[in-house]
Amino acid sequence: MASGDASSATQSVWNAMRDDSTHEQSASTVEIGGWMIPLDPTESAADYFLLTEDEPCCGGCVPRDPLRCIEVISRDPLELDGGFVRLRGRLIRLIDDPAGWRYQLEAARHVSEPKRASSSAAGMSRRAFLASGAALSLAACAPGRFAGYTDSHEPDPAEPRDSEPEQWQAAAGALTIDMHSHAGHVIVSRNPKLGAHRPFTPVSAPMRAGGMNVICLAIVTDTVVTRVSADRKRFEAWRTPQPGELYQLGQTEFARAHELIEREQLVVVTDAAMLASADPRTPHVIIASEGGDFLEGQLERVDEAYSQHQLRHLQLTHYRVNELGDIQTEAPVHGGLTDFGADVVRRCNALGIVVDVAHGTYDLVKRAASVTTKPLVLSHTALATHPGARSRLITADHARAVAQTGGVIGVWPSSGTFHDLDGMAHGFKRMVEVVGVEHVGLGTDMYGFISPPVFRDYDQLPALGAALLSAGFSQKESEMLLGGNYRRVFEASMG
């Protein structure tokens, strides 16, 4: 094939992916060129990496548009030389991919003479990458840059923006709230080189830039015992934790959360009165935990986290079937919520802690709904287009079980579910059609995604608000979706 023909073919493939006109699972053999981005910049070869349409500005820079970046799994480890490469492989359109990818190139190989690494120098696999915690959403663009912000926290003029903040803003007295966030990188890295010493990233500046008033800042206490399964498609627990191991991880991450709070001059919300009097000019956080794994079956640790660490939002399960109940991404073990899980729900109700059933099975949610005396939340998900086993998405009945407690379901920005912010706004609309506008909120899972989500920075909040208006929501309804509904649940949980 002549070089001009090859270039045309490559561009045709990228154009077809950007159009993304098909929503059916499909696969075809294609030839495509682009720039390789390693998932660990220290590796010289890899059999799992990213391919981007445009040349990156630096080794860790991931495109803001998820349709200009595809996941590649090669037949053999390929040298990562930072240059343009041409690959041939099976291009697969993914449906509701757990990692959020739209397209994947499988069994990829160089069209020209391959640059293969020896088996002893094999690059980082997807399993190793994800187990290390060096996920795309955790990578900085370059020294001194993160998510479009410079060291001075001023917007980078070279970074494209989806919108200007003037497009939408909450009215006086309304609060914008993210129900689920990992902003700042509080979570202890799976990468042993970083561990508990992972550098923090800015929180206050991006919140102010977009008008985000409050975030539920979540620690995660199962990272040391979870990784991606051999099929490269979902997280799973790969070993049994040692006694006290997950409790200690929780202590470390709670301490990191408070260190970040002090550094970023954030205000911790601990009761309804504080939320009611919150100054929208000052970023606030609600301390949360994604998974009750740190409890290790000991109910008194709920009280300890409440009093010592200011925990006010507890998600019962994450990527490990724990002492509280079953999870969506694994075969059920307990038949839903355990008796201990029910006791935790009751204790959270008594203390004033929001109960979050994200990641839990439908059976877990149904029992939690029968036990709770306060509204539940399911902080980050979307309605399933193609309901299937082990999916993090939910059915309409699953959503209704939460709403019937007076609770709220958070719509997330996964690029595996939505194409852009307009698509996400229609995701809100679909959820509202099922449960009503008073039972839907925003859960960005900020920095918790592997592939680039459609909502990447808090400075996109005005654009999301504008997209909600364009989708047919009123200003008042948009304020309910972007904070008001969670505020109601938080206040009810505190009473």
C-alpha positions as CSV (number, residue, x, y, z in Angstrom):
1,M,0.0,0.0,0.0
2,A,1.4,3.4,-0.9
3,S,2.1,5.8,2.0
4,G,-0.7,8.2,0.7
5,D,-3.2,5.3,0.6
6,A,-2.2,4.2,4.1
7,S,-2.6,7.7,5.5
8,S,-6.0,8.0,3.9
9,A,-7.0,4.6,5.3
10,T,-5.8,5.6,8.8
11,Q,-7.7,8.9,8.7
12,S,-10.8,7.1,7.5
13,V,-10.7,4.8,10.6
14,W,-10.2,7.7,13.0
15,N,-13.1,9.6,11.2
16,A,-15.3,6.6,11.6
17,M,-14.6,6.3,15.3
18,R,-15.2,10.0,15.9
19,D,-18.5,9.7,14.1
20,D,-19.3,6.8,16.4
21,S,-22.5,6.2,14.5
22,T,-22.9,2.5,15.4
23,H,-24.0,1.4,18.9
24,E,-23.7,-2.3,18.1
25,Q,-20.9,-4.6,19.2
26,S,-18.7,-5.1,16.2
27,A,-15.2,-6.0,15.1
28,S,-13.2,-5.5,11.9
29,T,-9.6,-5.8,10.9
30,V,-8.1,-2.3,10.3
31,E,-4.9,-0.6,9.7
32,I,-4.4,2.6,11.8
33,G,-1.6,5.0,12.6
34,G,-1.1,7.1,15.6
35,W,1.1,7.9,18.6
36,M,1.7,5.4,21.4
37,I,1.2,6.6,25.0
38,P,2.7,4.3,27.6
39,L,0.7,3.8,30.8
40,D,3.9,3.8,32.7
41,P,6.5,6.2,31.3
42,T,9.3,4.3,32.8
43,E,8.7,1.2,30.6
44,S,10.5,0.8,27.3
45,A,8.1,-1.8,25.9
46,A,4.5,-2.8,26.5
47,D,1.8,-5.1,25.2
48,Y,-0.9,-2.7,26.5
49,F,-0.9,1.0,25.7
50,L,-2.9,3.8,24.2
51,L,-2.9,5.0,20.6
52,T,-3.9,8.6,19.9
53,E,-4.8,10.4,16.7
54,D,-2.9,13.5,17.5
55,E,0.7,13.7,18.7
56,P,0.7,14.2,22.5
57,C,2.4,17.2,24.0
58,C,4.2,15.0,26.5
59,G,4.6,11.3,27.5
60,G,1.6,11.3,29.9
61,C,-0.8,13.6,28.1
62,V,-4.1,11.9,27.4
63,P,-6.5,13.5,24.9
64,R,-9.5,15.3,26.3
65,D,-11.7,13.7,23.6
66,P,-12.2,9.9,24.3
67,L,-12.8,9.3,20.6
68,R,-9.3,10.4,19.7
69,C,-7.8,7.7,21.9
70,I,-8.1,3.9,21.8
71,E,-7.0,1.0,24.0
72,V,-4.5,-1.3,22.3
73,I,-3.6,-4.9,23.3
74,S,-0.7,-6.1,21.1
75,R,0.3,-9.7,20.3
76,D,3.8,-9.0,21.6
77,P,5.4,-6.3,23.6
78,L,6.3,-3.3,21.4
79,E,9.0,-0.7,21.9
80,L,7.7,2.6,23.2
81,D,9.8,5.1,21.3
82,G,7.3,8.0,21.3
83,G,7.1,8.1,17.5
84,F,4.3,7.6,15.0
85,V,3.4,3.9,14.4
86,R,1.2,2.0,12.1
87,L,-0.7,-1.0,13.5
88,R,-3.0,-3.6,12.2
89,G,-5.5,-5.4,14.4
90,R,-9.1,-6.1,15.2
91,L,-10.9,-2.9,16.0
92,I,-13.8,-3.6,18.4
93,R,-16.7,-1.3,19.3
94,L,-17.3,-1.9,23.0
95,I,-20.6,-1.7,24.7
96,D,-20.9,-0.6,28.3
97,D,-17.2,-1.4,28.9
98,P,-16.4,-1.5,32.6
99,A,-13.3,0.6,32.0
100,G,-15.2,3.2,30.0
101,W,-13.5,2.6,26.6
102,R,-15.4,3.0,23.3
103,Y,-12.9,1.2,21.1
104,Q,-10.2,-1.4,21.5
105,L,-7.6,-2.7,19.0
106,E,-6.9,-6.3,19.8
107,A,-4.1,-8.6,18.5
108,A,-2.3,-5.5,17.2
109,R,1.0,-5.7,15.4
110,H,3.3,-3.3,13.5
111,V,2.5,-3.2,9.8
112,S,6.2,-2.7,9.1
113,E,9.0,-4.8,10.6
114,P,7.9,-5.1,14.3
115,K,10.0,-3.7,17.1
116,R,9.6,-6.5,19.5
117,A,11.0,-6.6,23.0
118,S,12.5,-9.8,24.5
119,S,10.3,-11.7,26.9
120,S,12.5,-10.6,29.8
121,A,11.8,-6.9,28.8
122,A,8.1,-7.3,28.4
123,G,6.2,-4.1,28.9
124,M,3.5,-3.3,31.4
125,S,0.3,-5.3,30.9
126,R,-3.1,-3.9,31.5
127,R,-3.3,-6.0,34.7
128,A,0.0,-4.6,36.0
129,F,-0.9,-1.1,35.0
130,L,-4.3,-1.1,36.7
131,A,-2.9,-2.9,39.7
132,S,-0.3,-0.1,40.1
133,G,-2.9,2.5,40.1
134,A,-1.3,4.5,37.3
135,A,-4.7,4.9,35.6
136,L,-5.2,7.5,32.8
137,S,-7.2,9.7,35.0
138,L,-4.4,9.8,37.5
139,A,-1.6,10.8,35.1
140,A,-0.4,14.4,34.9
141,C,0.1,15.9,31.5
142,A,3.7,17.1,32.3
143,P,5.6,18.5,35.3
144,G,3.7,21.5,36.6
145,R,0.5,20.7,34.7
146,F,-2.6,18.8,35.7
147,A,-6.0,18.8,34.0
148,G,-5.4,22.2,32.4
149,Y,-4.0,23.9,35.5
150,T,-0.5,25.3,35.9
151,D,1.3,25.6,39.2
152,S,-0.3,28.9,39.8
153,H,-3.7,27.3,39.3
154,E,-4.5,29.5,36.4
155,P,-6.1,28.0,33.3
156,D,-3.7,26.9,30.6
157,P,-4.6,29.0,27.5
158,A,-3.3,26.2,25.3
159,E,-5.7,23.6,26.7
160,P,-9.0,23.5,24.8
161,R,-12.1,24.2,26.9
162,D,-15.6,22.9,26.3
163,S,-17.3,26.0,27.5
164,E,-17.0,29.3,29.4
165,P,-18.2,29.5,33.0
166,E,-20.8,32.2,32.0
167,Q,-22.9,29.6,30.3
168,W,-24.6,28.4,33.4
169,Q,-24.4,29.1,37.1
170,A,-26.5,28.2,40.2
171,A,-28.8,30.8,41.6
172,A,-28.0,32.5,44.9
173,G,-28.8,30.1,47.7
174,A,-28.4,26.9,45.6
175,L,-25.4,24.6,46.2
176,T,-23.7,22.5,43.6
177,I,-22.6,19.1,45.0
178,D,-20.6,16.2,43.5
179,M,-21.9,13.0,45.2
180,H,-18.7,11.0,44.5
181,S,-15.2,12.3,43.9
182,H,-11.5,11.3,44.2
183,A,-10.3,14.8,43.6
184,G,-6.8,15.5,44.9
185,H,-5.7,11.8,44.6
186,V,-6.2,10.9,48.3
187,I,-6.3,7.2,47.4
188,V,-3.2,5.3,48.2
189,S,-1.6,4.2,44.9
190,R,-1.4,0.5,43.9
191,N,2.1,1.4,42.6
192,P,4.4,0.4,45.5
193,K,6.8,3.2,44.4
194,L,4.2,5.8,45.2
195,G,2.0,4.0,47.8
196,A,0.9,6.5,50.5
197,H,3.2,9.1,49.1
198,R,1.3,9.8,45.9
199,P,1.5,13.6,45.2
200,F,-1.7,15.5,45.7
201,T,-3.3,17.5,42.9
202,P,-5.3,20.7,43.0
203,V,-8.8,20.7,44.3
204,S,-9.8,24.3,45.3
205,A,-8.8,26.0,42.1
206,P,-10.8,23.7,39.7
207,M,-13.8,23.8,42.1
208,R,-13.8,27.6,42.0
209,A,-13.2,27.7,38.3
210,G,-16.4,25.8,37.6
211,G,-18.5,26.8,40.6
212,M,-18.5,23.5,42.3
213,N,-19.4,24.2,45.9
214,V,-19.2,20.8,47.7
215,I,-17.7,17.4,46.8
216,C,-18.0,14.1,48.6
217,L,-14.3,13.3,48.9
218,A,-14.0,9.5,48.9
219,I,-11.2,7.3,50.2
220,V,-11.0,3.7,49.0
221,T,-10.0,0.9,51.3
222,D,-9.7,-2.2,49.1
223,T,-7.0,-1.1,46.7
224,V,-4.2,-3.3,48.1
225,V,-6.3,-6.5,47.5
226,T,-8.0,-5.7,44.2
227,R,-6.7,-5.7,40.6
228,V,-7.9,-6.3,37.1
229,S,-8.9,-9.9,36.3
230,A,-7.2,-12.0,33.7
231,D,-9.8,-11.2,31.1
232,R,-8.7,-7.6,31.3
233,K,-12.2,-6.4,31.8
234,R,-13.0,-5.9,35.5
235,F,-11.6,-5.4,38.9
236,E,-11.7,-8.2,41.3
237,A,-10.2,-9.2,44.7
238,W,-7.1,-11.2,44.1
239,R,-6.1,-12.1,47.6
240,T,-7.5,-12.2,51.1
241,P,-6.4,-9.2,53.2
242,Q,-4.4,-9.8,56.4
243,P,-6.2,-9.0,59.7
244,G,-6.1,-5.3,60.3
245,E,-4.7,-4.5,56.8
246,L,-7.7,-2.8,55.3
247,Y,-8.4,-0.9,58.6
248,Q,-4.8,0.4,58.5
249,L,-5.3,1.4,54.9
250,G,-8.4,3.4,55.9
251,Q,-6.5,5.2,58.7
252,T,-3.8,6.2,56.2
253,E,-6.3,7.5,53.6
254,F,-8.4,9.3,56.2
255,A,-5.1,11.0,57.3
256,R,-4.3,11.9,53.6
257,A,-7.8,13.3,53.2
258,H,-7.3,15.7,56.1
259,E,-3.8,16.6,54.9
260,L,-5.2,17.5,51.5
261,I,-8.0,19.5,53.1
262,E,-5.5,21.5,55.1
263,R,-3.3,22.1,52.1
264,E,-6.2,23.2,49.8
265,Q,-7.9,25.2,52.6
266,L,-11.2,23.2,52.2
267,V,-14.0,23.3,54.7
268,V,-15.3,20.0,56.0
269,V,-19.1,19.7,56.3
270,T,-20.2,17.7,59.3
271,D,-23.8,18.6,59.8
272,A,-26.9,20.1,58.1
273,A,-26.3,23.5,59.7
274,M,-22.9,23.8,58.1
275,L,-24.2,22.9,54.7
276,A,-27.0,25.4,55.0
277,S,-24.5,28.2,55.9
278,A,-21.8,27.1,53.4
279,D,-20.2,30.1,51.7
280,P,-20.3,29.2,47.9
281,R,-17.1,31.1,47.4
282,T,-15.2,28.6,49.6
283,P,-14.9,25.0,48.4
284,H,-16.3,22.4,50.9
285,V,-16.0,18.6,51.2
286,I,-18.0,15.9,52.8
287,I,-15.7,13.0,54.0
288,A,-16.7,9.8,52.3
289,S,-15.5,6.2,52.0
290,E,-15.9,4.0,48.9
291,G,-16.5,0.7,50.5
292,G,-16.8,-0.3,54.2
293,D,-13.9,-2.7,53.9
294,F,-12.0,-0.8,56.6
295,L,-14.6,-1.8,59.1
296,E,-13.5,-5.5,58.9
297,G,-16.7,-6.6,60.4
298,Q,-16.5,-4.4,63.5
299,L,-19.5,-2.1,64.0
300,E,-17.8,0.2,66.5
301,R,-15.5,1.4,63.7
302,V,-18.4,3.2,62.2
303,D,-18.5,5.4,65.3
304,E,-14.7,5.8,65.3
305,A,-14.7,7.0,61.7
306,Y,-17.6,9.4,62.4
307,S,-15.9,11.0,65.5
308,Q,-12.2,10.8,64.6
309,H,-12.3,11.2,60.8
310,Q,-15.5,13.2,60.3
311,L,-17.0,10.5,58.0
312,R,-20.4,11.5,56.8
313,H,-20.9,9.4,53.7
314,L,-20.3,5.6,53.6
315,Q,-20.5,3.5,50.5
316,L,-21.1,-0.1,51.7
317,T,-19.2,-2.0,49.0
318,H,-16.7,-1.5,46.2
319,Y,-14.7,-4.1,44.1
320,R,-14.6,-6.8,46.8
321,V,-17.4,-8.9,48.2
322,N,-16.9,-7.8,51.8
323,E,-18.6,-8.3,55.2
324,L,-21.4,-6.0,54.3
325,G,-22.7,-7.6,51.1
326,D,-22.5,-8.5,47.4
327,I,-21.3,-6.4,44.5
328,Q,-22.4,-6.0,40.9
329,T,-19.2,-7.1,39.4
330,E,-18.9,-10.5,41.1
331,A,-21.1,-13.5,41.6
332,P,-23.3,-13.1,44.7
333,V,-22.1,-14.8,47.9
334,H,-24.4,-13.4,50.6
335,G,-27.7,-13.0,48.7
336,G,-27.5,-9.3,49.0
337,L,-26.9,-7.2,52.2
338,T,-25.6,-9.2,55.2
339,D,-26.8,-8.9,58.7
340,F,-23.7,-7.0,59.5
341,G,-24.4,-4.7,56.6
342,A,-27.9,-4.1,57.9
343,D,-26.4,-3.2,61.3
344,V,-24.1,-0.8,59.6
345,V,-27.0,0.9,57.8
346,R,-28.9,1.2,61.1
347,R,-25.8,2.7,62.8
348,C,-25.2,5.2,60.0
349,N,-28.9,6.2,60.3
350,A,-28.5,6.8,64.0
351,L,-25.2,8.7,63.8
352,G,-26.0,10.8,60.7
353,I,-24.0,9.2,57.9
354,V,-25.4,9.1,54.3
355,V,-25.7,5.4,53.2
356,D,-24.4,4.8,49.6
357,V,-25.3,1.6,47.8
358,A,-23.2,2.1,44.7
359,H,-21.5,-1.1,43.5
360,G,-24.0,-3.2,45.5
361,T,-26.3,-5.7,43.8
362,Y,-30.0,-5.2,43.3
363,D,-30.7,-7.6,46.2
364,L,-28.3,-5.6,48.4
365,V,-30.2,-2.4,47.6
366,K,-33.6,-4.0,48.2
367,R,-32.6,-5.1,51.7
368,A,-30.9,-1.8,52.5
369,A,-34.1,0.0,51.4
370,S,-36.1,-2.2,53.8
371,V,-33.8,-1.5,56.7
372,T,-33.0,2.2,56.4
373,T,-35.0,4.9,58.0
374,K,-33.2,7.6,56.0
375,P,-32.9,8.1,52.2
376,L,-30.3,6.1,50.3
377,V,-28.0,7.3,47.6
378,L,-26.4,5.4,44.7
379,S,-23.7,7.8,44.0
380,H,-22.3,7.0,40.5
381,T,-23.9,4.9,37.7
382,A,-26.2,5.2,34.7
383,L,-29.2,3.3,33.3
384,A,-28.1,0.2,31.4
385,T,-28.7,0.3,27.6
386,H,-28.0,-3.4,27.4
387,P,-28.5,-4.9,30.9
388,G,-26.0,-7.6,31.5
389,A,-24.3,-9.6,34.3
390,R,-21.4,-8.0,36.1
391,S,-22.2,-4.5,34.8
392,R,-21.8,-1.4,37.0
393,L,-24.9,0.1,35.3
394,I,-28.3,-0.4,36.7
395,T,-31.8,-1.3,35.6
396,A,-34.9,0.9,36.1
397,D,-36.1,-1.3,39.0
398,H,-32.7,-1.0,40.6
399,A,-33.0,2.8,40.4
400,R,-36.6,2.8,41.7
401,A,-35.5,0.8,44.8
402,V,-33.3,3.7,45.8
403,A,-35.8,6.5,44.8
404,Q,-38.5,4.9,46.9
405,T,-36.5,5.6,50.0
406,G,-36.5,9.3,49.1
407,G,-33.0,8.9,47.8
408,V,-30.9,10.0,44.9
409,I,-29.1,8.2,42.0
410,G,-25.9,9.9,40.7
411,V,-25.3,10.0,37.0
412,W,-21.7,9.5,36.1
413,P,-19.7,10.7,33.0
414,S,-18.3,7.4,31.7
415,S,-17.3,7.7,28.1
416,G,-18.3,4.1,27.7
417,T,-21.9,5.2,28.4
418,F,-22.0,8.8,27.0
419,H,-20.4,10.4,24.0
420,D,-20.2,13.9,25.4
421,L,-21.8,16.3,27.9
422,D,-25.0,16.5,25.8
423,G,-25.2,12.7,25.9
424,M,-24.7,12.8,29.6
425,A,-27.5,15.4,29.9
426,H,-29.8,12.9,28.1
427,G,-28.6,10.3,30.5
428,F,-29.9,12.5,33.3
429,K,-33.2,12.8,31.3
430,R,-33.5,9.0,31.0
431,M,-32.9,8.6,34.7
432,V,-35.4,11.3,35.5
433,E,-38.0,9.6,33.3
434,V,-37.7,6.5,35.5
435,V,-37.5,8.0,39.0
436,G,-38.4,11.7,38.9
437,V,-36.3,14.8,38.8
438,E,-36.1,14.9,42.6
439,H,-34.2,11.6,42.8
440,V,-31.3,12.2,40.4
441,G,-27.9,13.9,41.1
442,L,-24.4,14.2,39.9
443,G,-21.6,11.6,40.7
444,T,-18.5,12.4,38.7
445,D,-16.2,9.8,40.1
446,M,-13.5,12.4,39.5
447,Y,-10.1,10.8,38.7
448,G,-11.6,7.4,39.3
449,F,-11.9,6.4,35.6
450,I,-9.4,4.5,33.5
451,S,-10.4,6.0,30.1
452,P,-11.0,9.8,29.8
453,P,-14.6,10.5,31.0
454,V,-16.7,13.2,29.3
455,F,-16.6,15.3,32.5
456,R,-13.0,15.6,33.4
457,D,-12.6,18.9,35.4
458,Y,-14.9,20.9,37.6
459,D,-14.5,23.8,35.2
460,Q,-16.9,21.9,32.9
461,L,-19.7,22.3,35.4
462,P,-21.2,25.3,33.6
463,A,-21.1,23.4,30.3
464,L,-22.9,20.5,31.9
465,G,-25.5,22.9,33.3
466,A,-26.0,24.4,29.9
467,A,-26.4,20.9,28.4
468,L,-29.1,20.1,31.0
469,L,-31.0,23.3,30.0
470,S,-30.7,22.3,26.3
471,A,-32.1,18.9,27.2
472,G,-35.2,20.5,28.4
473,F,-34.6,21.0,32.2
474,S,-35.5,24.3,33.8
475,Q,-33.0,26.3,35.8
476,K,-34.5,25.1,39.0
477,E,-34.5,21.5,37.9
478,S,-30.8,21.8,36.8
479,E,-30.0,23.1,40.3
480,M,-31.8,20.1,41.9
481,L,-29.8,17.7,39.7
482,L,-26.5,19.3,40.3
483,G,-26.7,19.5,44.1
484,G,-30.1,20.3,45.5
485,N,-31.3,16.7,45.6
486,Y,-28.2,15.4,47.4
487,R,-28.4,18.4,49.8
488,R,-31.9,17.2,50.8
489,V,-30.7,13.6,51.4
490,F,-27.7,14.9,53.4
491,E,-29.9,17.1,55.6
492,A,-32.4,14.2,56.1
493,S,-29.6,11.9,57.1
494,M,-28.2,14.3,59.7
495,G,-31.6,14.7,61.4
